[in-house]
Amino acid sequence: MSTPDSMKRTKHELVRTPVDLDKTTFWKLAAIAEVHDMKVSDYLAEIAVVASRAKTPWDSDPILWRWRDGLTDKRIAAELGLTNAAVSRHRRSFGLPANKVTNREVAA
């Protein structure tokens, strides 16, 4: 099996990293990797390279910026003039958990 193209282009030394996957996830990845004539480990390495190059919206997304600062969905919605549901839906689309209400927010 050959090294994925994205890994050939890098000038950095490769590092092996063990990954624990549940069986269902592994077999889903194996099916996808097989379509691309790759091993699961090579496919995961390819995904990691792509993900590391992806731009994250943290600095340009006002919802994520406030979430990172610890604000709740309710507080973010109030500051941005959005509904709680809209903020919650956007946050969940990134797989982020809701922030807990702080004493500072209760007092406000």
C-alpha positions in Angstrom: 0.0 0.0 0.0 1.4 3.4 -0.9 1.6 6.5 1.3 -1.4 8.9 0.7 -0.5 11.9 -1.5 -1.1 14.4 1.2 1.4 12.7 3.4 4.0 12.6 0.6 3.9 16.4 0.3 4.8 17.0 3.9 8.4 17.7 4.8 7.7 16.7 8.4 8.6 13.4 10.0 5.7 11.1 10.4 4.5 10.2 13.9 2.5 7.0 14.6 -0.5 7.6 16.9 -2.7 4.7 18.1 -6.4 5.4 17.9 -9.1 3.5 19.8 -12.3 3.1 17.7 -15.5 1.2 18.5 -16.1 -1.6 16.0 -19.0 0.1 14.3 -16.9 3.2 13.5 -14.0 1.1 12.4 -16.0 -0.9 9.9 -17.6 2.2 8.5 -14.2 3.7 8.0 -12.9 0.4 6.5 -15.8 0.4 3.9 -14.9 4.0 2.9 -11.1 3.2 2.8 -11.7 0.2 0.7 -13.5 2.3 -1.9 -10.4 4.4 -2.1 -8.1 1.4 -2.1 -6.6 2.4 1.2 -6.0 0.9 4.6 -8.0 2.4 7.5 -4.8 3.9 9.0 -4.0 5.6 5.7 -7.5 6.9 5.4 -7.5 8.3 8.9 -4.1 9.9 8.2 -5.6 11.5 5.1 -8.6 12.8 7.1 -6.2 14.3 9.7 -4.2 16.1 7.1 -7.3 17.6 5.6 -8.7 18.6 9.0 -5.4 20.2 10.0 -5.6 22.4 6.9 -9.2 23.4 7.4 -9.9 26.9 8.5 -11.9 27.2 11.7 -14.5 29.8 12.2 -13.6 30.7 15.8 -12.3 34.2 15.1 -15.0 35.1 12.6 -18.1 33.5 14.1 -19.7 35.6 16.8 -21.6 32.7 18.2 -18.6 30.4 18.6 -16.5 33.3 19.9 -19.0 33.9 22.7 -19.4 30.2 23.4 -15.6 29.9 23.8 -15.7 32.7 26.3 -18.2 30.6 28.4 -21.5 32.4 27.6 -24.7 30.3 27.6 -26.9 30.0 24.5 -29.4 32.3 26.2 -26.8 35.0 26.8 -25.4 34.7 23.3 -28.9 34.9 21.8 -29.7 38.0 23.8 -26.4 39.7 22.7 -26.8 38.9 19.1 -30.6 39.3 18.8 -31.1 35.7 17.9 -33.4 33.0 19.3 -32.1 30.5 21.8 -32.9 27.7 19.3 -30.9 29.3 16.5 -27.8 29.6 18.8 -28.2 26.1 20.1 -28.6 24.6 16.6 -25.5 26.4 15.4 -23.4 25.3 18.4 -24.5 21.7 18.1 -23.6 21.7 14.4 -20.0 21.9 15.6 -20.5 19.2 18.2 -20.1 21.6 21.1 -21.8 21.1 24.5 -23.9 23.9 26.1 -22.1 26.0 28.6 -23.4 25.9 32.1 -25.0 29.0 33.7 -22.5 30.8 35.9 -23.1 32.8 39.1 -22.3 36.0 37.1 -25.1 35.3 34.6 -27.6 34.4 37.4 -26.9 37.7 39.1 -27.3 39.7 35.8 
